[in-house]
Amino acid sequence: MTHNNTPKPDDRSDNAEKLKDMVQNTIGNMEAAEETMAFSDGKERDAIKAKNERRKESIEGMRNEIKDEISQE
């Protein structure tokens, strides 16, 4: 049995679209977490707030990547 060790070609043609989907998914997760906070205690609420802050940072990074991808097209 032989293995093909040739890497797949690097296709980045849809990166911007994938990143846009990831931003939308992350925003949806943030909104769901906000709704969950209404039923959470102090410690859990603090964890949700911290996670949403990290999500905001991720969204900012993804949006910067989208700008880079679009400018390279």
Backbone torsions as a table, in degrees:
resi	resn	phi	psi	omega
1	MET	NA	122.0	-180.0
2	THR	-102.3	149.0	179.5
3	HIS	-109.3	139.4	176.9
4	ASN	-93.8	107.4	-177.9
5	ASN	-93.1	13.0	178.7
6	THR	-74.4	124.7	179.7
7	PRO	-68.3	152.4	176.7
8	LYS	-70.1	148.5	177.5
9	PRO	-62.3	146.6	-178.1
10	ASP	-82.7	99.2	-178.8
11	ASP	-102.4	106.0	-179.1
12	ARG	-107.8	15.8	-173.9
13	SER	-63.3	-25.3	-178.4
14	ASP	-114.2	18.3	-179.8
15	ASN	-59.1	-45.4	-178.1
16	ALA	-60.7	-41.0	179.8
17	GLU	-66.1	-42.2	177.9
18	LYS	-63.2	-41.4	178.8
19	LEU	-63.9	-39.9	177.9
20	LYS	-61.8	-41.4	176.9
21	ASP	-62.6	-40.4	180.0
22	MET	-64.5	-39.5	177.5
23	VAL	-61.7	-46.8	-179.4
24	GLN	-62.1	-41.4	178.3
25	ASN	-63.5	-41.2	-179.3
26	THR	-66.7	-40.3	176.7
27	ILE	-62.2	-42.5	176.9
28	GLY	-60.8	-40.4	177.6
29	ASN	-64.5	-38.7	177.9
30	MET	-63.7	-43.3	-179.7
31	GLU	-64.3	-41.3	178.1
32	ALA	-64.4	-39.3	179.0
33	ALA	-65.7	-38.5	177.5
34	GLU	-60.5	-41.7	178.5
35	GLU	-65.0	-37.9	179.8
36	THR	-65.5	-31.6	-178.3
37	MET	-59.3	-28.5	-179.9
38	ALA	-62.3	-24.0	-177.8
39	PHE	-110.0	14.4	-173.6
40	SER	-107.0	154.7	175.3
41	ASP	-86.8	179.7	-174.3
42	GLY	-55.7	-49.0	-176.9
43	LYS	-66.2	-45.5	179.9
44	GLU	-66.0	-38.5	178.8
45	ARG	-62.3	-42.7	178.1
46	ASP	-62.5	-39.4	179.1
47	ALA	-65.2	-40.2	179.4
48	ILE	-65.8	-43.1	178.8
49	LYS	-61.0	-42.7	-179.9
50	ALA	-64.5	-42.1	-179.5
51	LYS	-65.6	-39.4	179.1
52	ASN	-66.6	-32.5	175.3
53	GLU	-64.6	-41.9	177.3
54	ARG	-64.9	-37.2	177.3
55	ARG	-62.9	-41.4	178.5
56	LYS	-60.3	-41.7	178.2
57	GLU	-64.3	-40.6	178.6
58	SER	-63.3	-42.9	179.4
59	ILE	-60.7	-43.1	178.9
60	GLU	-60.5	-43.9	178.3
61	GLY	-63.9	-42.5	179.3
62	MET	-64.5	-39.1	179.1
63	ARG	-65.4	-37.0	175.9
64	ASN	-64.8	-39.7	177.2
65	GLU	-63.9	-39.1	178.4
66	ILE	-60.5	-45.5	178.8
67	LYS	-59.1	-43.2	179.0
68	ASP	-62.6	-44.9	-179.3
69	GLU	-62.3	-43.7	-178.4
70	ILE	-65.9	-38.4	-178.7
71	SER	-70.8	-20.8	-180.0
72	GLN	-86.1	-11.9	-177.6
73	GLU	-74.6	NA	NA
